Amino acid sequence: MPRRSRHRSISRRGFLATSGLLAAAPSLLGGAGLLTRPTLLRAAEPSAVSTAETLAQALHASLSPSQREKICFAWDYVHPKFGLLRSRVGNNWNATEPELKSDFYTKDQKALTREIFEQLIHPEWHARFDRQMEDDCGGFGHAQSIAMLGEPGSGKFQFLLTGRHMTLRCDGDSEEHVAFAGPIFYGHDTGAFNEPADHEGNVFWSQAVAANQLAAMLDGKQREAALVAKTPAENAVGFRGDARLDGLAVSEMSPDQRGELERVLGLLLEPFRDTDRAEARTCLAAQGGLDRCRLAFFSDADVGNDGVWDNWRLEGPSFVWHYRGAPHVHVWVNIADTPTVTTNA
């Protein structure tokens, strides 16, 4: 049976009121350069509008020079292994070596990092992500690491959280034209792959269930167009622009099918904070909306050979949501308002 999370959510108000790390406006953080003495912040009451970005700025300000040497980088830093770090995405990787659970970070810094994570994920999904992390790596902070790119308050700053089945980031809109501050990843492995069993409690499998409900609504001709023989490389989520995409054109769907696809899109966006949901929809609208997209179901990896399509993909000129459910869930997301955006995906 999957292990249940034992993590208890930390109250942002309680944490910020008792620790020396305070969410501060960018103007309070000044223009301190990388690898320099951290800015000292004066105690203040937490703001009701604290965001992942302001909390990340506070974390950045708390770092010692030795910590900054390990986890802080220039905005355009090109990692020798991973490439451009601010747009790197992976299913199991660490942007930096120090693990969050290690003594490299203070207790307050660990708690603040948790607060940033909780701001990025919608509250209704905190428990489900905790279950995913408990199953995949032993809980939040285990086998996970962070990196910070650029300088708070400069207009070029990103917080990056990486680990097994996780790439999440925030930037306060430093990265123009892209949603989620760049490509992201989420996934879950419960250790059970066989159907019919809803992937034994996989917290993201409900997204595939909804997509398959839409597949069942397709007529014969539509189904033939939507069903593709071979799943592309799951990490191949670079934008293809106006190139011929695989699958059924959304513009050829009936109104009720189109409405069901809107529901599926809502479920895909549901785990994330409201601002990221809205930005993703804005980027999609800028490229022509769902009508410029295609929906594909891949027949080569069907767990249980039951016609429930585990692998599927919704793709537009600069919109990729690739769902791999075989043998367990991997989801790759890359969204921008134009296909000319260059990413590391």
C-alpha positions in Angstrom: 0.0 0.0 0.0 1.3 3.5 -0.7 2.7 5.3 2.3 0.7 8.2 3.6 2.3 11.5 4.2 3.1 12.4 7.8 3.9 16.0 7.0 1.9 18.7 8.7 1.5 21.9 6.8 3.3 24.9 8.4 1.4 28.1 8.9 3.0 30.9 7.0 1.8 33.5 9.5 3.1 31.4 12.4 6.4 30.8 10.7 7.1 34.3 9.6 6.1 35.7 13.0 8.6 33.5 14.9 11.5 33.2 12.6 14.1 35.8 11.4 13.3 35.1 7.8 10.6 37.5 6.6 8.9 37.9 3.3 9.9 41.3 2.0 9.1 43.5 -0.9 11.8 43.5 -3.6 12.8 47.1 -2.7 13.8 45.8 0.8 16.1 43.3 -0.7 18.3 45.8 -2.5 20.7 45.0 -5.2 23.2 42.7 -3.4 25.3 40.8 -5.9 25.6 37.0 -6.0 28.0 35.4 -3.5 28.0 38.6 -1.3 26.9 39.2 2.3 23.2 38.5 2.7 20.8 41.4 3.2 19.7 41.7 6.8 15.9 42.2 7.2 14.2 43.8 10.1 11.4 41.9 11.9 7.9 42.8 10.6 4.5 41.4 10.5 3.9 39.0 7.5 1.9 40.3 4.6 -1.5 38.8 3.8 -0.4 39.0 0.1 2.9 37.1 0.5 3.6 35.0 -2.6 6.0 32.3 -3.5 8.2 35.1 -5.1 8.3 37.3 -2.0 9.0 34.3 0.2 11.8 33.2 -2.2 13.3 36.7 -2.0 13.3 36.3 1.8 15.0 32.9 1.5 17.6 34.4 -0.8 18.3 37.2 1.7 18.9 34.7 4.5 21.6 32.7 2.7 25.2 32.9 3.9 28.1 33.4 1.5 29.0 29.7 1.6 25.4 28.8 0.8 25.2 31.2 -2.1 28.3 29.6 -3.6 26.4 26.3 -3.8 22.9 27.2 -4.9 22.9 30.8 -6.4 23.7 31.4 -10.1 23.6 34.1 -12.7 20.3 34.4 -14.6 21.7 33.0 -17.8 23.9 30.3 -16.1 24.6 27.3 -18.4 25.1 24.2 -16.3 27.8 21.9 -17.7 25.4 18.9 -17.5 21.9 20.4 -17.7 22.3 23.4 -20.0 20.4 26.6 -19.4 19.4 26.0 -15.8 16.4 28.4 -15.7 14.6 26.4 -18.4 15.9 22.9 -17.6 13.2 20.3 -16.9 13.5 16.7 -15.8 11.7 13.8 -14.1 14.4 12.9 -11.6 17.2 15.4 -11.1 18.8 17.8 -8.7 19.8 21.3 -9.9 22.3 21.5 -6.9 23.9 19.0 -4.6 22.8 20.0 -1.1 19.6 18.2 -0.2 16.9 20.2 1.6 16.8 17.8 4.5 20.6 18.2 5.1 22.3 20.4 7.7 23.3 22.7 4.8 20.1 24.6 5.4 18.9 26.0 8.7 15.6 24.9 10.2 14.0 28.2 9.3 15.3 28.0 5.7 13.8 24.5 5.4 10.5 25.8 6.7 10.5 28.8 4.4 11.2 26.5 1.4 8.2 24.5 2.3 6.1 27.7 2.4 7.3 28.5 -1.1 6.2 25.1 -2.3 2.8 25.5 -0.6 2.3 28.8 -2.4 3.0 27.2 -5.8 0.5 24.4 -5.3 -3.2 25.0 -4.8 -4.1 24.3 -1.1 -6.6 21.6 -2.1 -3.6 19.7 -3.6 -1.1 20.0 -0.8 -2.1 16.6 0.7 -2.0 14.9 -2.6 1.5 16.2 -3.4 2.6 15.2 0.1 1.5 11.7 -0.7 3.3 11.7 -4.0 6.5 12.9 -2.3 6.1 10.3 0.5 5.8 7.5 -2.0 8.5 8.7 -4.4 11.3 10.0 -2.1 10.3 9.7 1.5 8.6 13.1 1.9 9.2 16.8 1.3 12.9 17.7 1.5 14.2 14.2 0.8 16.2 13.9 -2.4 15.2 17.4 -3.3 17.2 20.5 -3.9 16.8 24.1 -4.8 18.6 26.7 -7.0 18.2 30.4 -7.4 18.9 32.2 -10.6 19.6 35.9 -10.9 18.9 38.6 -8.3 15.7 39.5 -6.4 14.3 42.9 -7.4 16.3 43.0 -10.7 13.5 41.7 -12.9 15.5 38.5 -13.5 15.1 36.1 -10.7 13.9 32.5 -10.4 13.4 30.0 -7.6 13.8 26.3 -8.8 12.7 23.2 -6.9 13.9 19.9 -8.2 13.9 16.2 -7.2 12.3 12.9 -8.0 9.1 13.5 -10.0 9.3 17.2 -9.6 10.4 20.4 -11.4 8.7 23.5 -10.1 9.7 27.1 -10.4 8.5 30.7 -9.8 9.9 34.0 -11.1 7.4 36.8 -10.6 7.1 37.1 -14.3 10.8 37.7 -14.8 10.6 35.2 -17.7 8.5 37.0 -20.3 6.0 35.1 -22.5 6.1 31.8 -20.5 3.7 30.2 -18.0 5.0 28.5 -14.8 8.2 30.5 -15.2 9.3 27.8 -17.7 8.9 24.1 -18.3 7.7 22.0 -15.3 7.2 18.4 -14.4 5.1 16.4 -12.0 4.6 12.6 -11.6 3.9 9.8 -9.2 4.9 6.1 -8.8 2.9 4.1 -6.3 4.7 0.9 -7.2 1.6 -0.7 -8.9 1.0 -0.5 -12.6 -1.8 -2.9 -13.3 -5.3 -1.8 -14.4 -8.2 -1.8 -13.7 -7.2 -0.2 -10.4 -6.8 3.5 -11.1 -3.0 2.9 -10.9 -3.4 2.0 -7.2 -4.1 5.4 -5.9 -1.9 7.5 -8.2 -2.8 11.1 -7.2 -2.6 12.3 -10.9 -4.5 9.4 -12.6 -7.8 11.3 -12.4 -6.4 13.5 -15.2 -6.1 10.5 -17.5 -9.5 9.3 -16.5 -11.0 12.6 -17.7 -9.1 12.5 -21.0 -10.3 8.9 -21.6 -13.9 10.0 -21.0 -13.4 12.5 -23.8 -11.9 9.8 -26.0 -15.0 7.7 -25.5 -17.1 10.6 -26.9 -15.3 10.6 -30.3 -16.9 9.1 -33.3 -15.1 6.6 -35.6 -13.4 9.1 -37.8 -12.3 11.3 -35.0 -11.0 8.3 -33.0 -8.9 7.3 -36.0 -7.4 10.8 -36.2 -6.8 10.9 -32.5 -5.2 7.5 -32.1 -1.4 7.6 -32.8 0.7 4.4 -33.0 3.8 5.5 -31.2 4.4 7.7 -28.2 7.0 10.4 -28.8 9.9 10.8 -26.4 8.2 12.0 -23.2 10.8 14.8 -22.7 10.4 16.1 -26.3 8.3 19.1 -25.3 10.0 21.8 -27.3 7.6 24.0 -29.4 6.8 22.9 -32.9 5.0 26.0 -34.0 2.9 25.6 -37.1 4.4 22.2 -37.9 1.9 19.4 -38.5 1.0 18.1 -35.0 -0.2 14.6 -34.3 -3.7 13.8 -33.3 -7.2 15.1 -33.7 -7.6 18.8 -34.4 -9.7 20.4 -31.6 -11.3 22.6 -34.2 -13.0 19.4 -35.6 -14.6 18.6 -32.3 -18.3 19.1 -31.6 -19.4 21.7 -29.0 -20.0 19.0 -26.4 -16.6 17.4 -27.0 -15.0 20.8 -27.0 -16.7 21.5 -23.6 -15.4 18.2 -22.2 -11.9 19.2 -23.4 -12.2 22.4 -21.5 -13.0 20.3 -18.4 -9.9 18.2 -19.0 -7.8 21.4 -19.3 -9.3 22.7 -16.0 -8.2 19.4 -14.3 -4.7 19.7 -15.7 -4.4 23.2 -14.3 -6.2 22.4 -11.0 -3.1 21.5 -8.9 -1.4 24.9 -9.3 -1.9 28.3 -7.9 -4.4 30.7 -9.4 -1.9 33.0 -10.9 -0.2 30.2 -12.8 -3.5 28.8 -14.0 -4.4 32.2 -15.4 -1.1 32.8 -17.0 -1.2 29.4 -18.7 -4.7 30.2 -20.1 -3.4 33.7 -21.3 -0.5 32.1 -23.1 -2.9 29.5 -24.7 -5.3 32.3 -25.9 -2.4 34.3 -27.4 -1.6 31.4 -29.8 -5.2 30.9 -30.8 -6.6 28.9 -27.9 -7.6 25.2 -27.9 -8.8 25.4 -31.5 -5.1 25.6 -32.6 -4.3 22.5 -30.6 -4.5 18.7 -31.3 -5.3 15.9 -28.9 -3.5 12.6 -29.4 -3.8 9.2 -27.6 -0.9 6.7 -28.1 -1.7 3.0 -28.6 1.8 1.5 -28.1 1.8 1.6 -24.2 -1.6 0.5 -23.0 -1.3 -0.9 -19.4 -3.6 -3.8 -19.1 -4.4 -3.8 -22.9 -7.8 -2.4 -21.9 -8.2 0.5 -24.3 -7.7 3.0 -21.6 -5.1 5.2 -23.1 -2.3 5.7 -20.6 -0.2 8.0 -22.8 -1.7 11.1 -24.4 -0.8 14.6 -25.3 -2.5 18.0 -25.8 -0.3 20.2 -28.1 -0.5 23.6 -29.8 2.0 25.9 -31.5 3.5 26.8 -28.1 1.5 24.6 -25.7 2.6 21.1 -24.7 1.0 19.0 -22.0 2.4 15.5 -22.3 0.9 12.8 -20.1 2.7 9.4 -19.8 0.8 7.0 -17.6 2.7 3.8 -18.5 4.1 2.3 -16.3 3.5 5.2 -13.9 2.7 8.8 -14.2 5.1 11.4 -15.8 3.7 14.7 -16.9 5.7 17.3 -18.8 4.4 20.8 -19.3 5.8 23.6 -21.5 3.7 26.7 -22.3 4.4 30.1 -23.8 2.5 32.7 -25.7 4.7 32.3 -28.8 6.6 29.4 -30.3 9.7 31.6 -30.8 10.5 31.3 -27.1 13.6 29.3 -26.6 13.6 26.7 -23.8 15.8 23.9 -22.7 13.0 21.4 -23.2 
